[in-house]
């Protein structure tokens, strides 16, 4: 596979490392010569110093032959220009980071796979965990309308020793899996909650605090 990675911040560098490890043909582009020189010394890849928003730079990178283009720069204008040029060249797989939330709708119109700014996502996750310490982990769905939360069952939990059907969970709430030791259980109503179970619950966002409280 032939991959072009635009931007050599933390994400771009790690993508390059992984792709080279998988023996892909990798070309990286960044405007910072120190970054491009450093990565060229570390990995078996082609490194280009230049402005990725220019078609000449992308042609030097071989965009017409690329199977995948991944944009990871901190500049949404650059990412958008690269995405549009990759579409013109009919690149099969186009993925981009979107740094500013107000630009997400613009990028959606391109058909590229979109990843929200990782720094912003991490900050939101940390803030949510501070607000909801009972929740060990979570994934948001449907633009934040629902979440899959993970709650670890400790001694003293209201749910301990109860069957799922007896928990009194609110409507539109579903326990989808229980991790017990090295096993994963797809639960039924009769499944009993045990100490140290990791319980994964699909729940509407407005019910997250209530449901996590019922499992504490």
Secondary structure, DSSP 8 states (H G I E B T S, - for coil): -EEEEE--SHHHHHHHHHHHHTT-EEEEEES-HHHHHHHHHHSSSEEEES-TTSHHHHHHTTGGG-SEEEE--S-HHHHHHHHHHHHHTT-SEEEEEE-SGGGHHHHHTTT-EEEE-HHHHHHHHHHHHHH-TTEEEEEEEGGGTEEEEEEE--TT-TTTT-BGGGS---TT-EEEEEEETTEEE---TT-B--TT-EEEEEEEGGGHHHHHHHH-
